[in-house]
Structures are given as C-alpha cells and as structure tokens.
Amino acid sequence: MGKPKDEEYIKLSKAASLVYEITGVSRTAWALQKWHRKGRVNTAGKIVKLKIARRLGRVYTTRKWLIEFIKAVG
C-alpha cells in the first residue's frame, strides 16, 4: 500500500463536507482532527483513528482513508 498521489489528498475542511455526503451527518474539520488525534471507539470497543498526511504545514486525508475510517467505526 503506497502513499496516495498529490491529487488524492483532501484538506480536512473539504473532507468534512465529504463526511456529510457519505453519512448525511455534518462534521467540522476540527472533529476530523480529533478523529485523528484521539480516535473513535467502534462497536467492538476498539479505538479507530483517521489517517492523515501532513504536507507543507497543512493536514490532509484521502477519500479512501475517510471511507475506511467510517466503515471501521461502524
């Protein structure tokens, strides 16, 4: 599993709107930042964290990582 290409990276502010498109629940970029730092507990009681990438002082994620996170949390 290699690193995503530059065009696949999404700023967390845009990823927050993507969460709304996928789940129908609105979240802020700050919520996504917390998902990375602290994680969320899934139905099995395990902590799942959102994958991110830092580039030039900015924080990014990918659509694939976001979908994987949402599925893992349940």
Backbone as a printed PyTorch tensor [residue, N CA C, xyz], in Angstrom:
tensor([[[  0.8420,  -1.1670,   0.0000],
         [  0.0000,   0.0000,   0.0000],
         [  0.8910,   1.2360,   0.0000]],

        [[  0.9340,   1.9260,  -1.1160],
         [  1.7910,   3.0950,  -1.2470],
         [  1.1100,   4.3690,  -0.8040]],

        [[  1.8850,   5.4220,  -0.8490],
         [  1.3380,   6.7320,  -0.4970],
         [  0.4150,   7.2110,  -1.6070]],

        [[ -0.6280,   7.9650,  -1.2470],
         [ -1.5290,   8.4900,  -2.2730],
         [ -0.8320,   9.5530,  -3.1120]],

        [[ -1.3070,   9.7180,  -4.3140],
         [ -0.7920,  10.7740,  -5.1880],
         [ -1.2920,  12.1230,  -4.6830]],

        [[ -0.6040,  13.1950,  -5.0680],
         [ -0.9650,  14.5280,  -4.5910],
         [ -2.4180,  14.8860,  -4.8670]],

        [[ -2.9530,  14.4880,  -6.0230],
         [ -4.3190,  14.8740,  -6.3600],
         [ -5.3600,  14.1290,  -5.5200]],

        [[ -4.9510,  13.0930,  -4.8050],
         [ -5.8850,  12.3590,  -3.9740],
         [ -6.0390,  12.9730,  -2.5860]],

        [[ -5.1290,  13.8490,  -2.1920],
         [ -5.2070,  14.4680,  -0.8790],
         [ -6.3520,  15.4750,  -0.8300]],

        [[ -7.0640,  15.4810,   0.3040],
         [ -8.1790,  16.3960,   0.5140],
         [ -7.9120,  17.1470,   1.8150]],

        [[ -8.0640,  18.4710,   1.7930],
         [ -7.9390,  19.2410,   3.0230],
         [ -9.0450,  18.8090,   3.9770]],

        [[ -8.7780,  18.8950,   5.2650],
         [ -9.7770,  18.4610,   6.2410],
         [-11.0570,  19.2770,   6.1540]],

        [[-10.9560,  20.5490,   5.7730],
         [-12.1620,  21.3620,   5.6420],
         [-13.0700,  20.8210,   4.5300]],

        [[-12.4780,  20.3550,   3.4490],
         [-13.2740,  19.7620,   2.3600],
         [-13.7110,  18.3490,   2.7230]],

        [[-12.8830,  17.6430,   3.4790],
         [-13.2280,  16.2870,   3.8970],
         [-14.4390,  16.2940,   4.8170]],

        [[-14.6060,  17.3650,   5.5880],
         [-15.7690,  17.4720,   6.4690],
         [-17.0580,  17.4920,   5.6470]],

        [[-17.0560,  18.1760,   4.5190],
         [-18.2510,  18.1700,   3.6670],
         [-18.4310,  16.8130,   2.9960]],

        [[-17.3430,  16.1120,   2.7730],
         [-17.4150,  14.7640,   2.2030],
         [-18.0650,  13.7920,   3.1980]],

        [[-17.7990,  13.9830,   4.4730],
         [-18.4420,  13.1680,   5.5120],
         [-19.9540,  13.3460,   5.4300]],

        [[-20.3950,  14.5760,   5.2080],
         [-21.8260,  14.8420,   5.0740],
         [-22.4060,  14.1200,   3.8610]],

        [[-21.6830,  14.1380,   2.7420],
         [-22.1550,  13.4490,   1.5350],
         [-22.2800,  11.9520,   1.7600]],

        [[-21.3370,  11.3710,   2.5010],
         [-21.3100,   9.9240,   2.7070],
         [-22.3280,   9.4800,   3.7590]],

        [[-22.3850,  10.2090,   4.8820],
         [-23.1920,   9.7580,   6.0150],
         [-24.4760,  10.5420,   6.2370]],

        [[-24.5410,  11.7690,   5.7320],
         [-25.6980,  12.6100,   5.9890],
         [-25.5980,  13.3560,   7.3030]],

        [[-24.4490,  13.2510,   7.9680],
         [-24.2170,  13.9190,   9.2520],
         [-23.1130,  14.9480,   9.0470]],

        [[-23.3660,  16.1900,   9.4680],
         [-22.3470,  17.2240,   9.2630],
         [-21.3230,  17.1980,  10.3940]],

        [[-20.0780,  17.3550,  10.0250],
         [-18.9590,  17.4200,  10.9550],
         [-18.0370,  18.5480,  10.5260]],

        [[-17.2890,  19.0730,  11.4750],
         [-16.3530,  20.1540,  11.1770],
         [-14.9570,  19.5710,  10.9470]],

        [[-14.0730,  20.4010,  10.4070],
         [-12.6860,  19.9870,  10.2190],
         [-12.0520,  19.6760,  11.5740]],

        [[-12.4490,  20.4040,  12.6050],
         [-11.9250,  20.1590,  13.9410],
         [-12.3140,  18.7650,  14.4260]],

        [[-13.5280,  18.3140,  14.1170],
         [-13.9630,  16.9670,  14.5070],
         [-13.0810,  15.9190,  13.8330]],

        [[-12.7480,  16.1390,  12.5670],
         [-11.8760,  15.2100,  11.8590],
         [-10.4750,  15.2030,  12.4650]],

        [[-10.0160,  16.3690,  12.8860],
         [ -8.7120,  16.4640,  13.5460],
         [ -8.7240,  15.6340,  14.8410]],

        [[ -9.8240,  15.7080,  15.5990],
         [ -9.9510,  14.9220,  16.8240],
         [-10.0320,  13.4270,  16.5120]],

        [[-10.6770,  13.0710,  15.3980],
         [-10.7370,  11.6700,  14.9940],
         [ -9.3370,  11.1250,  14.7530]],

        [[ -8.4490,  11.9850,  14.2740],
         [ -7.0700,  11.5450,  14.0570],
         [ -6.3110,  11.4460,  15.3810]],

        [[ -6.4350,  12.4550,  16.2060],
         [ -5.6620,  12.5020,  17.4510],
         [ -6.1380,  11.4960,  18.5040]],

        [[ -7.4330,  11.5100,  18.7770],
         [ -7.9710,  10.6670,  19.8460],
         [ -8.6380,   9.4080,  19.3180]],

        [[ -9.1630,   9.4720,  18.1010],
         [ -9.8650,   8.3290,  17.5330],
         [-11.3100,   8.2480,  18.0060]],

        [[-11.9880,   7.2280,  17.5490],
         [-13.3700,   6.9410,  17.9590],
         [-13.4380,   5.4730,  18.3420]],

        [[-14.3040,   5.1460,  19.2650],
         [-14.4650,   3.7630,  19.7010],
         [-15.4970,   3.0940,  18.8000]],

        [[-15.1290,   1.9400,  18.2320],
         [-16.0790,   1.2280,  17.3740],
         [-16.9660,   0.3100,  18.2190]],

        [[-17.8270,  -0.4380,  17.5790],
         [-18.7880,  -1.2820,  18.3010],
         [-18.1090,  -2.4000,  19.0800]],

        [[-16.8920,  -2.7760,  18.6960],
         [-16.1500,  -3.8220,  19.4080],
         [-15.3480,  -3.2570,  20.5810]],

        [[-15.4090,  -1.9430,  20.7800],
         [-14.6920,  -1.3110,  21.8770],
         [-13.2460,  -0.9520,  21.5570]],

        [[-12.8680,  -1.0420,  20.2940],
         [-11.5050,  -0.7280,  19.8600],
         [-11.4310,   0.7150,  19.3450]],

        [[-10.3330,   1.4110,  19.6480],
         [-10.1680,   2.7850,  19.1750],
         [ -9.6640,   2.7690,  17.7330]],

        [[-10.3560,   3.5110,  16.8780],
         [-10.0020,   3.6300,  15.4610],
         [ -9.6430,   5.0770,  15.1960]],

        [[ -8.5210,   5.3180,  14.5100],
         [ -8.0940,   6.6810,  14.2150],
         [ -8.1040,   6.9420,  12.7110]],

        [[ -8.4540,   8.1680,  12.3460],
         [ -8.4520,   8.5970,  10.9540],
         [ -7.0140,   8.8360,  10.5090]],

        [[ -6.6530,   8.2980,   9.3610],
         [ -5.3090,   8.5090,   8.8160],
         [ -5.2340,   9.9010,   8.1940]],

        [[ -4.1170,  10.5620,   8.4010],
         [ -3.8930,  11.8640,   7.7830],
         [ -2.4820,  11.9260,   7.2280]],

        [[ -2.2290,  12.9500,   6.4290],
         [ -0.8900,  13.2390,   5.9240],
         [ -0.6380,  14.7210,   6.1370]],

        [[  0.5620,  15.0520,   6.5410],
         [  0.9430,  16.4530,   6.7190],
         [  1.8850,  16.8200,   5.5820]],

        [[  1.5420,  17.9140,   4.8940],
         [  2.3690,  18.3990,   3.7950],
         [  2.4340,  19.9080,   3.8700]],

        [[  3.6520,  20.4120,   3.9540],
         [  3.8860,  21.8570,   3.9890],
         [  3.0540,  22.5570,   5.0640]],

        [[  2.9550,  21.9480,   6.2160],
         [  2.2510,  22.5500,   7.3290],
         [  0.7400,  22.4100,   7.2960]],

        [[  0.2170,  21.7290,   6.3150],
         [ -1.2370,  21.5310,   6.2110],
         [ -1.5740,  20.0640,   6.4540]],

        [[ -2.8170,  19.8260,   6.8420],
         [ -3.2580,  18.4730,   7.1690],
         [ -4.2490,  18.0030,   6.1010]],

        [[ -3.9990,  16.8090,   5.6000],
         [ -4.8250,  16.2380,   4.5370],
         [ -5.2270,  14.8140,   4.8960]],

        [[ -6.2720,  14.3420,   4.2520],
         [ -6.6630,  12.9470,   4.2930],
         [ -7.0530,  12.5660,   2.8620]],

        [[ -7.4800,  11.3530,   2.6570],
         [ -7.9510,  10.9430,   1.3390],
         [ -9.3730,  10.4020,   1.4690]],

        [[-10.0580,  10.3330,   0.3630],
         [-11.4170,   9.7770,   0.3550],
         [-11.3820,   8.3280,   0.8410]],

        [[-10.3920,   7.5780,   0.3790],
         [-10.2550,   6.1720,   0.7500],
         [-10.0670,   6.0330,   2.2610]],

        [[ -9.1700,   6.8380,   2.8600],
         [ -8.9280,   6.7650,   4.3000],
         [-10.1830,   7.1340,   5.0770]],

        [[-10.9230,   8.1190,   4.5820],
         [-12.1380,   8.5530,   5.2560],
         [-13.2030,   7.4560,   5.2340]],

        [[-13.3740,   6.8180,   4.0970],
         [-14.3530,   5.7300,   3.9850],
         [-13.9430,   4.5480,   4.8580]],

        [[-12.6540,   4.2230,   4.8710],
         [-12.1750,   3.1380,   5.7340],
         [-12.4510,   3.4310,   7.2030]],

        [[-12.2240,   4.6870,   7.6110],
         [-12.4770,   5.0990,   8.9890],
         [-13.9530,   4.9540,   9.3390]],

        [[-14.8170,   5.4620,   8.4700],
         [-16.2630,   5.4180,   8.7200],
         [-16.7380,   3.9640,   8.8200]],

        [[-16.2570,   3.0900,   7.9400],
         [-16.6390,   1.6740,   7.9910],
         [-16.1250,   1.0070,   9.2620]],

        [[-14.8900,   1.3680,   9.6650],
         [-14.3040,   0.7350,  10.8610],
         [-15.0320,   1.1530,  12.1330]],

        [[-15.5060,   2.3920,  12.1810],
         [-16.2230,   2.8720,  13.3630],
         [-17.6120,   2.2200,  13.4260]],

        [[-18.1970,   2.0360,  12.2620],
         [-19.4950,   1.3660,  12.2080],
         [-20.5910,   2.3000,  12.3550]]])
